[in-house]
């Protein structure tokens, strides 16, 4: 856990003990002035370390890993292949689904041919019915012949309707077969585990040849566009902070730079809450977790230099109108 909040008045002690370069720190003059002014700057500081959002990248299906291409510390682009699972069964299922599509298409073609045949039979039946009707009217055909011709035309119409229904059924079978083919294709593609974001590989959790269950993480990625420092500040300071207020970060390895940040989160509850009664002394000891997020465009610009776990100091102001000391003006590498 980070150290509790400290006023800038006592920050000189921390900086003096932090590293041999503290004597040359550009903040030595700032700390000296604050100490002489009785900490009237309206700026509060606390120790913290850089953290980043991590993502466990897992396989959707169970299977045997045939390849793990990701290496710890490697930067990967969104969509990059991290690992592959054995896909022989999925390939066979895709071939079967594609064969089902061909079978459904053939069934529809057969139904369409049956429609043409039924339409021809209906035309013949109607012609025969019309001819017998004329002959019956002239007294050259018996009633039985007319009845047979009418019934034959009706049957031909029913046969045509049935053939058309078979065509519709064939179209439905094709749609179902296509859906199964897409499902099989998706399942095959899901056996290739890809990076959902651009980030750095933090952990490589499994190796080729291992059999993993569905949903088992294979690689852990760090989202280097979501980097922040966590501070613990007293209630007296947190009470004046607002989301998106400007902040500053100074990191131990590069104290010559001042990194801009913003307040992205303030905990709704204190971290050190007394179990029962709160006295005035205990309330003074309460601290709240505060996150200072580094701007995304800045992280993208310096993606190759961003490292989590780096310790440093975060600075916040009592109010947005409080001016930053000149020593805390933003200063970044060229």
Secondary structure, 3 states (H helix, E strand, C coil): CCCCCEEHHHHHHHHHHHCHHHHHCCCHHHHHHHHHHCCCCCEEEEEEEEEEEEEEEECCCCEEEEEECCCCCCEECCCCEEEEECCHHHHHHHHHHHHHHHHHHHHHHHHHHHHHHHHHHHHHHHHHHHHHHHHHHCCCCCHHHHHHHHHHHHHHHHHHHHHHHHHHHHHHHHHHHHHHHHHHHHHHHHCEEECCCCEEEEEECCCCCCEECCCCEEEEEEEEEEEEEEEEEEHHHHCCCCCCCEEEEEECCEEEEEEEEEEEEECCCCCCCCCCCCCHHHHHCCEEEEEEECCHHHHHHCCCCCCCCCEEEEEEECCCCCCCCHHHCCECCC
